[in-house]
Amino acid sequence: MKHFLGKIHLRWCKYCNLPVLDKTCNVCKRETVQVKITPPGDVRPGFPKDIEMINNILKDQFNVQEDIFKNRIVLLNKTPGVDYMKEIILDGTVFAILKYDVEKSNWTILPTVEGARKIINAGGFKKIVGIRKDVVPYILERHASVLRPGVVYFSQDIREGDEVIVLVMDENEEDFKDTQVLGVGKARMGYQEVMKRDKGMVVKIRHAETPKEATYLRETGDLKESIDKMIQANEHVIEKYEKEAIGFMRNTVERIKKPVVIAYSGGKDSLTVLLLSLKAFRDRGIEFDVIFVDTGLELPETLENVEEVEKRYNLEMIKIESEDFWEKLEEYGPPGRDYRWCSKICKMKPVERFIRSRYKDGCLTFVGLRKYESINRSKKPRIWKSKHIKGQIQCAPILHWSAMHVWLYLFKNKAPYNKVYQLGFDRVGCYICPAMELGEIELIKRYYPQLWERWERYLREYAKKNNLDEEWVKGGWRWRYREQ
Ligand SMILES: [Zn+2]
């Protein structure tokens, strides 16, 4: 099987209104269309908490009255950037970008033009700029900004820097309709300023399109029903991926004659590898160990998940105890992305020690690594020798799977995935990881205030002793050597 680096798998069945990772939909057998999203396209389904959060922001920002996402599958595409940014995919197109605003310390929604049309239809009549018809060609053809003389309506609540929706309007028009939506952009002036002026740039346009009606594909049923249908629409893809992975795993075990180890982290990717291992090895009598490292910085759901997985699949994981992070912290100071002593001391070293003592000639470890996770990982081979542990061979059976493949596989198998995902986290890990983005830190603060408090208290004391500012406490600590 050949896989392109960075190929985006996400397609859409416009008839069923479902994401499909293949050219044909397995439900209606019709052809699917490519969804235009930002690479690498590691898309995942939106969980109810994600939707709730997005709806709250929409209400706050645009005063949206209705649930735009009701009975529809919503996907989220994490895009690479400095900090938290996600495309929200609805009805087979990007509805908006969800962005964590570092300066304002909150989330903002940047709708696409299609998103704006849906917002207007849902009664989102806040942050609106109406412009005269005769300036439309300048915006569409010359990508001009909205200038003060073209403005006929300007919402009183607009402040400088706000995301706004630009409508084509007559002087006396009072209704807002989706067919008037011309574009979206950022206000360069607030209401007071606009009222005082008779010239100047009022809105910097981000996207503009010839006005038309919003596109709604059919409702997909309630969430449970939608998920079932989504699995059905993708069944052929998932079966193909599973079969390929199982074959690969069996071949690898036959070829590399070493004890087999499955590394479990509590995350969705390692759960997928564990499930595949059960199917690949159990009925062939191939024995394997499942290991889990408890760093002492796991979220409570992760520890619960380990127990749940053990019970469900009738297995006992080997729990590897890690060094005490807090003790080591006194010695090393806060970890950073460029100073990751934490993963070395609390994860790699204990595993190394364990493997050395248990498997004298090394082992074959299956891990949940995927190339879509990051650019660093995109060029990894599927099997490689561990740099740290002599004799250890590592193997990534789901290297070429996207997050969507993983989720569909877990849903299809009704696998007990970590409940942390339902809160809106993209990944599972230590709750103070320096690799976290500010948006993720916000989620930790929101759902685990006590856990975060201990860390923040430490950061504050450290900052005080070392003359570091509030910016450092807020997120600067995540790099040790980068200039602040
Ligand atoms: Zn279909």
Boltz pocket constraint, residues with backbone or C-beta under 6 A from the ligand:
constraints:
  - pocket:
      binder: B
      contacts: [[A, 13], [A, 14], [A, 15], [A, 16], [A, 17], [A, 25], [A, 26], [A, 27], [A, 28], [A, 29], [A, 30], [A, 233]]
      max_distance: 6.0
